[in-house]
């Protein structure tokens, strides 16, 4: 069984080099076909890096001018059409045996299964968040292992997109990656875009009857810079997460009830409630209580923004131009 690794990247050559060197330092299965580096948006050194490391890995470089991680991954899957694919982010380092773990599981179980491993964290020096703040940060900034390793992906506890393995045919069967969420989906870069690109895909794969398999020894370490351990970043992430919940179909399509408003009136009432709560906690001495109120407001603002995006883009669940069904 030949398989490939696909790494989308955008303007992070130093981190990408760290990822590729960690792959090269590990055990490379003999049936690894290629490591595809897919630079989306502007060109920023990834091509030169692939040339320099070509003797270490079977690298294949592609550039796509249109930004967006989801669009880049969908292009790669449609180009491959078939076979097993390990998806890694451009800011991880991996365990020595990660590729072996994925390849072995894929050979043993075959199509109809998708795989993920633990996500550990490499914090920037002196950049680790305060302990109380960690509960407000996403798994990509605090680490992740499934609540139940024998039954992963329950209760929306999906494998993390930085460390994921699947079959191209299964991705296409599940309708592929959503274009409206993920880095670069609506605006350049990460900030300002709804989150949960790989979560949405896994949700669709589960609905199609595919089974998740947790690989405890396929470990990746995610690089987390100091600025992603701050209160302001946690608030922004809460906003983006809730925007995404509408686009992923976790909320009803607002147009079913109030086509001329886009946002259900009840959500405006909740927004007013949360604004008042923040105002009332301004003088509370407990910093954590103040932050909790601000987090609830950020989530409500994100939810309203998600409804607006869904209405503008033709409804929630926009998936590469096609509407996905709602739960």
Order of alpha helices (4+ residues) and beta strands (2+ residues): beta-alpha-beta-alpha-beta-alpha-beta-beta-alpha-beta-alpha-beta-alpha-alpha-beta-alpha-alpha-alpha-beta-beta
